[in-house]
Amino acid sequence: MVELTLISRGYCHLCHDMEAAVRPLLEEFSVGLKVVDVDADPLLEARYDELVPVLLHGETELCHYFLDEAKTREYLARIR
């Protein structure tokens, strides 16, 4: 199963918005989502601190700040 990772913060409204926005794509493409708290991992915080939310597939960054639906949809269609 394909799984995307959302690098997020609990108090970040952009993070909550991206999670809600990506849900329909997850359902459409039968993809899982793992939400990771950037503040719980010093390495992630050093890498993504000012970029959250960040949507990843493995090491591939799909978008940050806001969901790029077209890019994410194209990417998911290509890897399925």
N, C-alpha and C positions, 0 to 999 in steps of 0.2 A: 504494500500500500504506500502510495506517495503521501508524504507528510511535509507540510510547510511549517516554518518556525516564525513566530511573531515575537520579536524582542520588544519588551513592553515595560511599563511602570504602572503600578497600581493607581497612582494619583494623576495619571496623564490622560487628559480627555482625548487627545489625538490618538492615543493607543486604543482607547475604548471605541472610538469612531472607526478606526481601521479594522479592528476585530469584527465589529458589526457589519462593516461594508464587505469584508471578504467572505463572510458566512455563505451567501448565496452561491459564490463560485465554488466553495468547498463542497457544497451539496451537489451542484451541477456536475462537477468532475470527480466526485467520490474521493475527495482528498481530506486527509486529517490535518489538524492544526495543533501545534504544541506552543503554548504561550510561556515565555521565559522572562522572568523578572531580571532586567539588566542590573539592578542594584544588588542582586544576590551573588553576582559573580564579578570579581575585580577585573578579570580579563575582558569580559563582555562590556563592562562599564567603561574601561579604557578605550575600547574600540568603537562603541556605539553611543556613548553617553549623550551627546548633543543631537544624534540622528533619530532617536526613537520617536515613533515606532518604526521598526525595520522589519520587512517581510522577506524571509529567506527560504530558499530550497537548498539545503546543504550549505555550501559556501556562496551560492549564487544569490546576490541581492536583487530582489525583484522591485522593491520600492521602499522609500522611507518618507516619513511625515504623513503622506496621504496615499491611499490605495490608488495605484495606476491600474484601473480595471482592464483596459485594453491590453496593456503589456502582460499583466498577470494571466488573463484569459488566453492570449496567444502562447505564452510560455506553457501553461497547463495543457493546452491542446497539442503542443509539439511533443511533450514528454509522455503523453498518455499512449 
